[in-house]
Amino acid sequence: MSSAPTHEFPSPIGGAPFPIDFAPSILFSVLHALLIAIFVWRMARPQTRNFVLIGALAFTTERTVLYALRAHTAHDDKARTNESLETYLQTTLAGGFITIGMDLMQLTRAMLVNATKGAEVLANEAKSNKNNQPDWGLNASLPFAVDDFASLEDLPRMRARLRQVGLAGTIVFWVTIILGIVSGVDYQGALHSGAHAQLVRQLWYASTVLGLLLIVGVAAGAVWVSSAIPRVPRRSVAWIVLVAALASTVAIYRLVVMRFSTTSLLAEGPGSLNSPGSKATFYVFHSAPEYLAVAILISLDARRVFTTGLWGDRRVRDPEPAGKA
């Protein structure tokens, strides 16, 4: 149970769950649960099966649990002041939009890498697969016919650079996620120590700014490469920009509100993030955008829209053609 802190600590993002949180928490818990059903349906069909979005599945499963816990806590006074529960809520809220951004980057990498493949690379991939198809799943969204491989110029340097950038981005994404986890885990310490409170706020800022820069970079990179390589599906780039904009909205909201402090989880004064207005902005600018972002990724046929295979692009370099040493 929470004692009464005598110092200021970062106000919990979303505030402590009060009765006013019950209805929106139930709504978002149900909405995320429905996305799990859509994901299972996608995975059950070989044509749409895609393991790149496993992170999105973990995210929406966790959000189903998170909002169910907020709904329960909304009418439970003891749970509302449970420091361990609040620590869990702050830990997972800090990393959600970053997880979405990481999955978006993997889809973007697969799409852009495949767009650099020329006739010989595509022919080798087609020979290695049962259906004589390249390693990117369905091809309905491509701006060229699969049979027209011979007319495609190979861009190995661009492909290598994209893979290098993608690998570096993955590493930085993981660093960002770890920073968010550490800040959340230390939130309970922030309730009792001014030093911990300062550290939590610094880590919040670091992980959020890094996450925002990474997500904006993914969208900007997709737009830039699409201007350099006409065969990149423009509609797919538009989806990438939209999802990135939604995830960025969450990051910007967090940057705006994480400056606030309070002396009690139950405080309702200015800056506590427990007022009705603060609750409304949390659901509008944090809960809704991240839900819409992951809903788009799960609802779309990722293999077709992002021209990716089952696992996306995980290679460091192209394999040697069959018959070569």
Residue pairs with C-beta under 8 A, 6 or more apart in sequence:
1 78
1 81
1 82
1 83
2 81
2 82
2 83
2 191
2 265
3 192
4 264
5 191
5 192
5 263
5 264
6 263
7 193
7 194
7 197
7 263
8 194
8 197
8 261
8 262
8 263
9 190
9 191
9 194
9 196
9 197
9 200
9 261
9 262
9 263
10 187
10 190
10 197
10 200
10 201
10 204
10 258
10 260
10 261
11 257
11 260
11 261
11 262
11 271
11 272
11 273
12 86
12 89
12 90
12 187
12 265
12 273
13 90
13 93
13 94
13 254
13 257
13 258
13 273
13 282
13 286
14 70
14 89
14 93
14 273
14 279
14 282
14 286
14 287
15 21
15 272
15 273
15 274
15 275
15 278
15 279
15 282
16 73
16 80
16 81
16 86
16 265
16 266
16 274
17 25
17 70
17 71
17 73
17 74
17 79
17 80
18 74
18 80
18 274
18 279
19 74
19 75
20 74
20 276
20 279
21 70
21 71
21 73
21 74
21 279
22 71
22 74
22 75
24 279
24 283
24 287
25 67
25 68
25 70
25 71
25 74
26 67
26 71
27 67
28 63
28 67
28 283
28 287
28 291
29 63
29 64
29 65
29 66
29 67
29 68
29 71
31 291
31 295
32 60
32 61
32 63
32 64
32 67
32 291
33 64
35 60
35 294
35 295
35 298
35 299
36 57
36 60
36 61
36 64
38 298
38 299
39 53
39 56
39 57
39 60
39 298
42 48
42 49
42 50
42 298
42 301
42 302
43 49
43 50
47 138
47 303
48 301
48 302
48 303
48 304
49 303
49 310
50 137
50 302
50 303
50 308
50 310
51 310
51 311
51 312
52 103
52 106
52 107
52 110
52 302
52 308
52 311
52 312
53 103
53 107
53 297
53 298
53 302
55 99
55 100
55 102
55 103
56 99
56 100
56 103
56 294
56 297
56 298
57 298
58 99
59 96
59 99
59 100
59 294
60 294
60 298
62 92
62 96
63 92
63 96
63 290
63 291
66 89
66 92
66 93
67 287
69 85
69 88
69 89
70 89
72 79
73 79
73 80
73 82
73 85
74 80
79 85
80 265
80 266
81 265
81 266
83 188
83 191
84 188
86 187
86 188
86 265
87 184
87 185
87 187
87 188
88 184
90 183
90 184
90 187
91 180
91 181
91 183
91 184
91 185
91 187
92 184
93 184
93 286
94 180
94 181
94 183
94 184
94 204
94 207
94 208
94 254
95 177
95 180
95 181
95 184
95 207
96 250
96 290
97 211
97 215
97 247
97 250
97 251
97 289
97 290
97 293
98 173
98 176
98 177
98 180
98 207
98 211
98 214
99 177
100 243
100 247
100 290
100 293
100 294
100 297
101 173
101 211
101 214
101 215
101 218
101 244
101 247
102 170
102 173
102 177
103 297
104 215
104 218
104 240
104 243
104 244
104 247
104 297
105 166
105 169
105 170
105 173
105 214
105 218
106 166
106 170
106 312
106 313
107 240
107 297
107 302
107 306
107 308
107 312
108 218
108 221
108 222
108 240
108 306
109 162
109 163
109 166
109 169
109 312
109 313
110 136
110 306
110 307
110 308
110 309
110 312
110 313
111 222
111 232
111 233
111 236
111 306
111 307
111 308
112 162
112 221
112 222
112 225
112 229
112 232
113 159
113 162
113 163
113 166
113 313
114 134
114 135
114 136
114 307
114 308
114 313
115 225
115 229
115 231
115 232
115 233
115 307
116 154
116 155
116 156
116 158
116 159
116 162
116 229
117 125
117 134
117 152
117 154
117 155
117 159
118 149
118 152
118 153
118 154
118 155
119 149
119 150
119 151
119 152
119 154
120 154
120 321
121 154
121 318
122 134
122 149
122 152
123 149
124 319
124 321
124 322
125 133
125 134
125 135
126 132
126 133
126 134
126 149
127 322
128 135
128 322
129 135
133 139
133 146
134 146
135 309
136 303
136 307
136 308
136 309
137 303
137 304
137 307
137 308
137 309
137 310
138 301
138 303
138 304
139 146
139 304
139 307
140 304
141 233
141 235
141 236
141 304
141 305
141 307
142 231
142 233
142 307
143 230
143 231
143 233
143 234
144 151
144 152
144 231
152 231
155 229
156 318
158 225
158 228
158 229
159 318
160 317
162 225
163 313
163 315
163 316
163 317
165 221
166 313
167 316
169 214
169 217
169 218
172 210
172 214
173 211
173 214
175 210
176 207
176 210
176 211
176 214
177 207
179 203
179 206
179 207
179 210
180 203
180 204
180 207
180 208
180 211
182 203
183 199
183 200
183 203
183 204
183 207
186 196
186 199
186 200
186 203
187 200
189 196
189 200
190 196
190 197
190 199
190 200
191 197
191 265
197 261
201 258
201 259
204 254
204 258
205 255
205 258
208 251
208 254
208 255
208 258
209 251
209 255
211 251
212 248
212 251
212 252
212 255
215 244
215 247
215 248
215 251
216 244
216 248
218 240
218 244
219 240
219 241
219 244
219 245
222 232
222 237
222 240
222 241
223 237
223 241
225 232
226 232
226 234
226 237
233 305
233 307
235 305
236 305
236 306
236 307
239 296
239 300
239 305
242 296
243 293
243 296
243 297
246 289
246 290
246 292
246 293
246 296
247 289
247 290
247 293
249 285
249 289
250 285
250 286
250 289
250 290
252 285
253 281
253 282
253 285
253 286
253 289
254 286
257 273
257 278
257 281
260 271
260 272
260 273
261 271
262 269
262 271
262 272
262 273
264 272
266 274
267 274
268 274
268 275
272 278
273 279
273 282
300 306
302 308
303 309
303 310
